[in-house]
Amino acid sequence: MTAQLWKRGDAEPRVTFRCPWCDVVSVSRVYGHYEQKKTIWLLVACADIPCGRGALIKVPSRQSWDRLETSEDGLLLDARCVLPP
């Protein structure tokens, strides 16, 4: 399963991903971000209540987080972008 990021205008950014801890597909808001050279790291959390554990999403980008906008379909990310593997 791939991960997908939505970030448009004033809407709260969200990520769909398969939780690496419990294997449930979750939609999470972005709890924080860290920018590094050509990479943005996002902190997300599993939506499954018994799990609720955090994960990192690696977003390759030449733009800063503030300037990044996705299309209506979101930004499709490789499953290897979800950490831990």
N, C-alpha and C positions, 0 to 999 in steps of 0.2 A: 504494500500500500504506500502510496506517495503521501506527502504532506501538502497542504495548501494554505496560503496566506491571503487574507483579504485586508486591504488598507486603502480606503477611499475617503477623501474629504474629511468631514468632521465625525464620521462614524467611528466607533471604537474598533480598533484592529482586532482580528480574531484568526485563529489557526485551527484547521482540522488536521488531526494526526492520529496514528495508532499508538496508544500508550505503550512504552517499552517495558513497563512493570506488570501490567495486567492484560495487555493485548486488546483492550477495548478501544474502539474508534471514538474519539472525543473532539468536541469543539471547545476551545479555550480562548479567553481574552488574553491579551499580552500583558503580563504582570511587570515586565521590565525589559530593557534592552541595553546592549553594550555594543559599541561600534569599534571595529578593528579594521585594518587595511582590507578593503574590498569584501568585508564580511560583517554582517549584523547578527548578533546572537540574541535570541528571544527567550525569555523565561515564560513557560506555559505550565498548566496543571491539568491533570486528568480530571474529567468531569464525572467519572464513576465514583460515587460517594464512598464505598468501602476502600478505594485506592487513594484518590486525591493527591497522588505524588507529583512532584515537579519533573520537568524535562526541559532540555535546551533544544532550540531549533536554530540551525545554522542557515542563514540566508545570504548567498553570494550576491553582492550588489556593489555597483560602482557609485551609487547614490547614498547619501546619508539617510538615516531613518526618517528625519523630518521631511525630506524631499521625496521619499519613496511613495509611489502610488501604484496600485495594481489595477488591472482592468476589472470589469464586472465579473469576469470568470475567476478572478484571483490569480495568484502567482503559484504555479505548480512547482513543487520542490521534490527532489529525489528522497526516497525513504531513508537513505543514509544520512540525511540532514537532521534526523531526530536522534538525540543523544540522551542517555546512553543507548548504544546499539542493541 
